[in-house]
Amino acid sequence: MAMKISTEKFHNRVEQGIHDSFMRGAVAGAQDGMGVKRRVVTTDELSNWEDWRNHAEEIRQHVLANLDYYLEQLSENIAQRGGHVFFAQTKEEANEYIRGVVQRKNAKKVVKSKSMVTEEISLNAMLEEEGCEVVETDLGEYILQLDDHDPPSHIVVPALHKNKEQIRDVFAKKIGYMKTSTPEELAYHSRVTLREKFLEADLGITGCNFAVAETGSFCLVTNEGNADLVTALPKTQITVMGMERLVPTFEEMEVLVSMLTRSAVGQKLTSYITVLTGPREELDVDGPEEFHLVIVDNGRSDILGTEFQAILQCIRCGACINVCPVYRHIGGHSYGSIYPGPVGAVLSPLLGGYDDFKELPYASTLCGACTEVCPVKIPLHQLLHKHRQVIVEKEGKAPFSEKMLMKAFGLGAASPALYHLGSKMAPVAMNPFTVGDKISKGPGPLKAWTDIREFPAPNKERFRDWFKNREKGGE
């Protein structure tokens, strides 16, 4: 699966999302539930939550300002422990390196834990091309994989858009499941099935929540424990990480893990916080014999030093998604990217380009709720506004109708005579489309707006005329 998950036009994806009543109900319920949990473990239990946010922001900004130093330190420490490090500038380079490991090990069975960056680089597709059986072991990802590689709709809860009856049907069709849609039975069947996959695996692949430069370690934050089995049982392990997912020491890792778990799912800590360092050593009872870390750039270095650098502070908690009113109504698939919500609307155009994702910065009310909840204080709504500026002023990708409308307005506003005439004629011209004081079925460029919401009709009396009449009345 690539970062772009749909070839449908944005408007069509939004229409599908808006008319999916189950998905909208599931999203609303999840947002409300996780929102309450998040408030309990942040503002209610931590009276100094804003101080923690400030500290987390400082850590992330410090790492980005010194990224070259910490990447080198991490690489050296992993190499000293017998691990292998590969810096991949592109997703193609990342996949080719992993392909080489697969071929050298003659690996045929691969187990994976949840990883957004492996989705981003289309790793599973490459592994399947090599003839590998690839199994996603996170329950949500496993469900989506069985359902004909259905894309994730949420960063943290990938199968949010499915109910237990739909999941039961997928299991029955794909793996011969014969029991009920009771969540406990579904989970137990998955556990039994996946346990065999762990034991058979030649290769384990994980993502990385945070890598600790000082020790060459990496941290996995999970609630299911599947990542522990992915790293403990196969003889060869590959960890794939975005180049920005670094912390200097364990002290900073502890801060960010706490911010991540509280912001993502409203937990003080998740069930498993796993820290691993290189391949198995002499006295270790489990772990891989061979360890590879693939550090992925894939456009991230192009963001460094730009006005969008703050997006690289992201720790993938999904808090911004859980408060977004737009996501609440259209769901994750409407974004057409594996990164949905406000973070996806900022990040996807940067990594995937405006040609594929130019609509996403407009999928926002700019209400600022995402910025308020971000645990590392990314100014998300400001970055969305900045994208809109770039799209119009630098990229020239504004719709033709919008360009013509703005050009006409510019000409009219620059001429007092034209402006006077236009303001006089506007109420008359809009009268056929006006009901009360609202335009409900706008013509031309207004149609895209009024298809979604009403547009205020121009007042019949201009402000200038009102003001003149008021002065006369005062005399």
Helices and strands as residue ranges (DSSP letters): H 10-18, H 21-39, I 40-44, H 49-65, H 67-80, E 84-88, H 91-105, E 109-112, H 116-120, H 123-129, E 133-136, H 139-146, H 164-175, H 183-200, E 203-206, E 210-212, E 217-222, H 226-232, E 236-242, E 246-247, H 250-265, E 272-276, E 290-296, H 300-303, G 309-313, H 319-323, H 325-330, G 333-335, H 341-352, H 354-357, G 360-362, H 369-373, H 380-389, I 390-394, H 400-414, H 416-430, G 431-433, E 434-435, E 438-439, G 444-446, H 447-450, E 455-456, H 463-474
